């Protein structure tokens, strides 16, 4: 396949300010998001912050030990005759509740900007820029920005090194000779001062006294800056080919170029010892890295399709591969906005990890999933402590976490359970990509201890002779009460699926599986149905009236999963009912590919495409490729990852599925789908 041609026909381009679609360069551990100047010169033009973020940059307001989990207020929920405590409301400990929810929070490492100066000495404003043309070259990962400032041309090249968290910058403009172009870096305060999510995404440019920025080294052509915030520190190294550095604020330094030719500089970020290779070396490394990325793994081509939606689907697929590698392929399960800006204080939501990363092995880029899977091994003690604190065995994976994996208080997060089988399912995908004993040994503790909690959590109903889930729990469709929710279909199927994988892992290792794993898997309750459709959970007769919003997660029991507990006819009825009555404005980006996977497995390829390409606000994919959700949440990577998982299933099929190619796409000639490398591993 001509992979380069497929990729290059989808380079994102901008010819005007777009407040929703800034473009980013990055490497999986770090990303820098730019406006149309190629830096972050006019952040006020955008709906959300322009981020400079990493997987290592975190902060605890007031220090790391200000509060611990024991300082939160807990609610008790009856759990089949015993009380289990969850931190779900502030109670009389609001300060601890909000601190634990917000800390650690991911840092905005710094804003790198141009300062353009008019002939009269005043600063140029955004409206003084014109003749804009900006393109992100996906094949090389390099951003090229061209525009005029009050009629004077400017060309900027921005790149990120694939191994160092370093930005390379080259500026070509007569403004350099005129001394009317400067580059500056400014650092925000680290505190989270708002308890409202919508306000907490924005950096704090006040409170200068809450942090320090020190110039610790200044030499010809370079400087080293040290940042300190309470107990947390990092460094910034800046190298340039011509110019001098001045301190222009408490937390601002400005480079005044003294060259009439091109200005080249590198700015590196690290906890210690940032690296600043030359601009040329950064560009070369970026080109090599991204070309190797595109030439590896799988590829798909929709050219020649008669369906007018095919080109847009291909665009979404190409851009989603790039964005997921940049934002979701690093050493931590990512936050839902990746390295763009903070959502939910920069923390990751572990129930979303499958949606961020399951596609990597399906597209034969399993190394990107491996990067974050080892993190589960590292936080096993935390997961064990959480299970033990609630009277359960094994390891219970939390929901909303920082890099340390510690659970935090939340009105919803502590009650969710559908993240529990994720590490098992993801480990199984890795094993399918690399079926070796080394893989089994690497993740056996994660798999086995996840399963131990699952059998401990399931409750035996002697009257019905089945194992049940909840109450208390909150299903993936989060609009249900903790104390009322029982036996949601997706979670029932996922419990069975995960426990069966644990049994297989023991067999592969020639170990004796815990007999409870197979016992619970073989006797899971079947999901409740009424009037020929599946309900959100057993106690929810108003699923398709009062509760027809948020995630239609009952569909995930057959689609994401094989559906061994599911009646296919009932699920088909459910799928059509969901399409008819669901409030799609309340759904989320991954719901559309989830529905598409269900339709594909049920032999409804036309419906699968309709769901995947549904005209809905939260199924919007912006110019930069990000999955838009709502104001303030213009990047939602689970939607990108879900799209890639669905396309893999629709093209390559699934285990036990039809042998014919492209089973999830219409076979009437309207779709031409050519691919290589995809795996039918779902």
N, C-alpha and C positions, 0 to 999 in steps of 0.2 A: 504494500500500500504506500501511496505517496503521503507519508505522514506530515511532512513539512507543508505541503499544500493544504492539507486539511486544517492544520493549525493556523497558518498564515492568513487564511480567508476570514479569520475571526479575531484579529488583533483589535482590541477596543480603541476607538478613536473619539476624541472630543474636539469640537470646534467652537465651543462656548462654555461658559460656566455651567456646571451641573451640580447643584447642591446635594445630590444623592449619590454621585458616582465618582468620588476621588479614586485615583489609581495607586496601587501599592507595588513595592518591590520588597522581596524578603527571601528567607531561606528555611522556613519551618520552625526555627527557634526565635526568630526576630523578623519584624517587618516595619517598614517606613511608608506612611501613606501621604501622598503629595497632592497639592492643588494643581491648577493648570500652569503654575510657574515652574513646576518640577521640584519645589520645596513646599514648605508650609507657610507661605507668605501672607495669605489672606484667609485665615480659618473662619472668619465671620461669614464667608460666602457659603458655608456648608451647614447642613442640618445637624451633623454630628461632629465630634472632634476629629482632627487629623492626627492619628496616633503614631507614636514611636514606642513600640512595646516588644517585650521579650518574654520568654518562659522563666527567666531567672530574676527579673526585676519585680520585687514585692516589698510591701511595707506594712508594719504594724503601728498604728497610731498610738503614741505614748509608750511604745516599747512592747516587746514580745510577750511579757508575762502579765499584762495589765488585767486580763480576765482569763479564766479557763472554763472548760465545759461545765464544771461543777457550779459555776456562778450563775448559770442560766436558770430560769423558772421552768419547771416541768409540769406537764399535765399527765394524769394517770388515765389509762384506758383499760377497761375490762377486757381481758383476753382469755376467754374460756375459763373464768373463775379465778384468774390471777391478774394483778395490776401491773401494767407495763408503762413506763414513763417516757414521754416524748417532749422535747423543747419546742413547742409550737406557738406559744404566745408570750409576750413580754411579761405579763403578770406584774408583780411589784419589783421587777428587776429589769426595767426598760433599758438602762444604760448598758448593762452587761449584754442583754439581748442584741441590741443594735451593734455594739462593738464586735461581738462574736460573729454576727452576720456579715459585717463589713471587713473583717480582718482575718487573714492578711488580704490586702487588695493589691491588684496589679498596678504597677507604676506607669505613668506617662513619663518616659525617660528624658524627654526634652523636645522642644520645638525648634526646628532648623528652618530659617526663613531668609528670604531676600528683603532688603530695604532698598527701594528705588527712590532716588532723589530727583526732584524737578530742577530745572535750571535756576529757579528762584530759591532753591534750598529747602523747600517743603517736601514732605513725603508724598509719594505717588499713591493714589488709591486704586482699588480694584477696577473701577470704571475707566481708568486711564489705560488699561490694557486692551488691545484689539488684535485682529488678524490671528486669532488663536488656532493652533493646530497641535494636538498632543496625541501621541500614539504609544501604547504599551506593546512592545514586541514580545509576544508570548514565547517565541522560539528561543530568544536570548535572555528574557527576563529584564530587558533594559527599557527605560522610559525616556522618550524623547519629547521635549516640549519646545515649541516655537511660538513666538508672539512678538508684538511690538509694545513698547512702553513710551507713550506720547510720541509715537511714530518711529522710534528707534528700535531696530530688530534685536531680539534676544534668542539665543538657542541654548538649551540646557539639556544635558544628558545625566540621568540619575540611575545608579545601579547599586545592588547589594551583593556583597561577597557571600558565596554559598557556605563558607566555613566560619567566617568571623562576622560578628554583628556590627558590620561596618558599611557605611554609605559612601559611595564614590560620586563625586560631582564635578562636572565640567561646564563652564559658562563661557560662551562666545558672544560678545556684543561690543559695539562702540561705546556703550555706557561705561565699560571698564576704563577706557582711555579718558573719558570725561569725568572720572571719579564720581559717578552717579549711581553706582551699584555696590552694595555692601551685603555681606552674609553674616547673620547673627544666630546664636543659639541662646534660648531662654528656657529656664527650668521652672516648672510649677511647684506649688506646695503639694505634699503627698496626702494630706488628710482627706478622709471622707467626712464631710460636714453635713450632708443631707441624708436623712433616713429614707427619703423617697427615691425610688430607683431612677425615675426620669431625670432627676437633677444630679444624681451621683455620677452620671457618665461624664460630666464635664470637668476638666482640670480646674484646679484652684489657683488663680493667678494672683491672689492676695496672700495674706499671712506670711510675708517674707521672713518673719522671725522664727518660723517653725522649721526651717531647714537652712543649711549652709552650702555655699558653692565656693570652693577654694581653688585658686590658681596655684598648683603645687610645682609646676615646672613650665618654664618658658624658654624656648630656644629659637634660633632662626628657623622659620618654616614650621613651627609646631608648638603645641602646648598640651599640658595634661591638667584636667580639672577633676577635683574630688567632690563628690556629693555626699552629704550626711543628713539623715532624717531619723531622729531618735536612735534606735539600735541598728539601723540599716544604712548601708553605704554602697556606692558604686563609682566607677570612674569613666571619664570621657576623654579620649585623646583626639586631637584635631591636628591634621597635617595639611600644609598648603604649599604651592609652588612660588607664590609671590604675595607679599602683603605683611601687615602688622596687626596684632591683636590688641584691642582696647577693652577694658571693662566699662560697660555702658549701663549697668544696673546692678542691683544687689545680687541678681541671679541671671545676668545677661552679659555675654561677651560678643563683640563685633569684630569681624575681620574686614579690614580696610585694604582692598587689593591695590597694589602699585604696579600693575601690569597693563599694557595696552593690548596684549594678546589674550589668550585664553587663560582663565583661572581654573586650576584644578585643585581639588582638596578631597580629603578623606576624613570622615568622622566616625570613630569607633566607640562602642559602648561595651562595658564588661564589669563584672563584680570587681575584678582585678586585672590589670595589665591589658587594656584594649589594644587591638592590633589595627594598624592603619597602612595596609599595602597601598601602593600608588593607584591612582585612578585607572591607569591602563591595565594594571594587574587585576583590579576588581572587575573591570569589563570583560577581560579575557576569561576569568574564572566563571563569571556569570554565564557567558556564552557557552562554555564547555558544559557547565552543570545542567542548564535547561535543555540543551540539545540532547544530552545523554538521557535526561528525564523523558523527553518525547519519543526517543528511539527505543526506550525500554517499555515493558509492560504491554498493555493492550491498546488498540485503536479501533475506531468505528467511523464509518463514512456513510452519510445519507444522501450523497449527491445522486441525482437521477430520480429521486422520488417525485411522484406527482402530487403528493399531499403538500399543500402550501405551508404546513407547519414544520416540515422536515428541516429546512435551513435553520429555523430558530431553535429547534431541538438540538441540532448539531452545535450551534453556537453555545448553548447552555452546557452541553457536555464538555466541550473543549475548555471553556472558561472555568467550569467547576473542577476539572482536573488540576488546572493551574492554581486555583484558589485553595483547594484542599491540601495540595502539597505545601503551599506557603503557610497556611494558617492551621491546618489540622494534622500535619505529619511530623510534629516535633516530639519532644521527650515527655510532655504532659498531655493528658486528655485536655483538649482545648476548651476555652470559653466559647460560647455560641457565636460571638463576633470575632473570634480568632484574635489576631494582633491588631485589628482595626482600631478598636476603642473598647472601653470597659462596658460590659453588660453584667448586671448583678455583681458589681464590684470586681470584675475581672475573674471571678471564680468559674470553674468548670462545673457542668451539670453532668454527672456520670450516667444518667439515663439517656443522655444524648450521645455518649461515646460511640455506640453502635452506628448511629446515623452519621457521625463525623467520619468514621474510619473503616467500617465493614467493607466498603467498596474497594479498599486498597488491595486486599488479596484477590478479589474478583477481577480486578484489572491487572493482576500479577505485579503489583507494587507493594508486596507484603512488608518490605523493609520499613515503609512509612508507618504501618501499624505496629510493628515490633518496637519502634522508638518509644511509644507510649505504653505498651503492654508491660514492660518491666517495672513501670511505676506501681502497678498493683502489687507486685512482689515487695516493693519497698514499704508500702503502707499496710501490709498484712497485720502487723501488730495493732494498728489503729482499728482496722475492721474487726479483729478479734475482740478488742476491748468493747467496741460498740455492741456486738452480739452478746457478750458476757454481761454487760450492764443491763441488758433487757431480759436476761435469763435464757438466752438461746445458745446453742452450740455453734461452732465454726466461725466464719467471718461474715459479718454483715457490711456490705459496701454502702457508704453514705451517698448522698445525692449531690448536694451543693458544697464544693470544697475548693480550698486553695491548694498551693503546691504541696502542703503538708498532709493532705488527705483527711484532715479532721472535719467531722460534721459540724454544721452550724445551725443555730435556731432558725426556724422558718415556719410560716403558717401552713406550708404544704410539704416541703422537702423531707422532713423526718418520717412521714407516713408512706412515702412511695416505696414500692418493692420491685418494680420492673427493671431496675438497673442490676438486680442481683444476679441473674443468669448471663448478663452481658459478657463478663470476662470469660465465662465458659464458652459461649458461642464464638467470641473473637479468638480465643485460643484454638478452638477447633478449626477455624478458617486458616490460622497460621499452620496448624498441623497438616491440613490438606495441601498447603503450598510447600511445606517442608516436612514430609512424613518420616521423621527420624526420632530415635530415642532421645537425642539431645533436646528436641522440641518438647517432648513429653516430660522430661525431667525438669526442664526450665519452668514449666507452668503447672506442674502437677499440684503443688500446694495451693495455688490460686484456684484451680478447678475443684480439688477435693474439699477444701475448706468452704468454698462457696456452696457446694452441694450439702455439706454438713449443716450449714445454716438453713438451707431450703427445707430439708427434712424436719429440722427442729421447728421451723415456723409453721409448716403444714399441720392441720388439726384433723385427727381421725374422728369421723362421724360414724359412730357405731350403728345407729339406726339405718343409715343409707349405705354403710360399708364403703365409704369413699373418704379420701383426704380432701380437705377444703382449705381455702385461703381467706383469712379474715372472718369477721372484723376483729381488730381494727386494721385498716389499710386505706390508702388512697390509690385508686387505679391510675393508669396512664392518662385516662380522661380525668383531669384533676378537679373537675367541678363537683365531685361527690364527697360526702361527709365521711370522715375517718371511721366513725362508729357504726355506720350503716353499710359500708361497702363489703360485699362478699362475693367471692368467686367470679371476678371479671374474666371474660373469655381469653383475652390475650395472655394474662398472667398465668392462668391455668395451663394453657398449652405450652407456655415458655418454661414453667416449672417442670413439666413432663420432659420436654426437649432437653433442658439443661441437665437433669438428673440422668437421662439416658446417655448423654455424652460422657458424664463422669464415670458411668459404668464402663463404657468403651475405653476410656483412658486407663482405667485400672487393668482391663484385660490386655491392652496393648503393652502395658508395663509388666504384665504377668504378676500382678498383685491381686490380692483378694479385695474385691469391691465391698464397701459397706452394704450389707444386705438391705438396709433401709432405703438406699438410693433407688434400687430397682422396685422395692415394695411400694414406695410412695409414687414413683413414676407410673407404675402399673395400675394404680387405683385412684388416680386423680379424678375429681368430680368432673362431669361433663358440663359445659356451659349451658346456662338456662336459655331456653327459647320460648317465645310466646307469639302466637299468630303467625308462625312460620318465619320469624326473624330472631336473631340473637340480641339479647339485652346487654346494656353496658355492664351490668353485674346482676346478681341474682335478686337483689332487692330494689330494682329500678324498673318498674313497669312503664314509666313515662320516658323511656329512652328517646323515643322519636317525637316527643312533644315538648315537654319542659326541659329535657336534657339533651336536645339535639344540637349541641354546640361543643366547642373545644375539640379534642381529638376523637374521631370515630374509631377508637382503639380496638373495639371488638373485631374489626377487620384484620388486624395484625395477626390474629390466630391462624389465618390461612393466607399466606402471602410472604411476609417476612419469615414465617415459620411454616412447617409442612402441614400443620392442621390435622394431626392424627386423632384429635378429639372431636373434630368438626364434621358435621353433615354438610356436604358440598351444596346440596339443594337449598338448605336453609341459609348457608352463607351467601349464595347467589342472590337470594331474596333480600338478604340484609344489605348487600352491596347496592342493589338497585334502590332500596329504601333510603339508604344513606345519600345516594346521589340525588334523590328526589327532594328530601326534606331537610338535609343538613344545612346549618347556617354557616356557609363557607367563609363568611367574613370573620368568624371566630376561630376557624381552623388555623393550623400552623404549617410552615413550609414543608415539613416531612410528611404531612398527612396525604398530600397529593401523590407522591411516589408510593406510599404505603397502599393506597387504594389501587394504584396501577398494578402493583405486584399481586394483589388479591385478584383483580380482574384477569391478569395473565394466567395465573394458576387455574382459574375457573374456565379457561378456554374462551375468554371474551377479549380478544386483542383490540378490537375497535374501542371498546370501553376503556381498556388499559391506556391507549393513547389519549383518549378524551380526558381521563383523569390527569395524566401526566402534563397535558398542555391546557388544562382548564383555565379559562379566563377569570381569574380571581385575584384580588389585591395581594394576598399572601403567596400567590404562585407567580408573582412578578419577578423577573430576572433583569436587573438593571444593566446599563451599558457596561459597567465594570464586571458584570457577571454575578454580583451578589444577589441573594434571594431577599427581596424587600418584604418586610412584615407590617410595619406601621411607622408613624412618625417617631423618630428617636431610635428605631431598630431597623436600619436600612441594610444591615448585613446579618444573615442568619445561616450559618454554614451547615447545620443539619439538613436544610433544604437542598444545598448543593450535593452533599454526600448522599442523601437519599435518592436524588435524581440519578447519580452514578450507579447506585446499587440496583435501582429499578431497571435502568437501561441494560445493565449486565444480565439481569434475569430475563428480560424480555427478548434479548438477542441470543444469549447462550443457553437459556433454559435453566432448569433446576434439577436437583437430584430426584431421580424417579420420574422425571417429566418426559414429554414427547421427544423423540429423537430428531425430528425435523428441525431445521434451522429457523431462528427468529420466531419462536412460538408466541411471543408476546406482541408481535406486530401483525397487522392485517395482511392476509395472504392474497388479496385481490389485485395485486399489481400496483397499488397506490404507494407502496413503500419499497424503496431499494435500500437494503441494509447490508453493507459489507463490513466485516470486522475480522480481527485477528487477536488472539491472546486472551479473550474473555473466558472466565471459568464458571461452570454451572454448579457452584458449590453451596447455594442456599437450599 
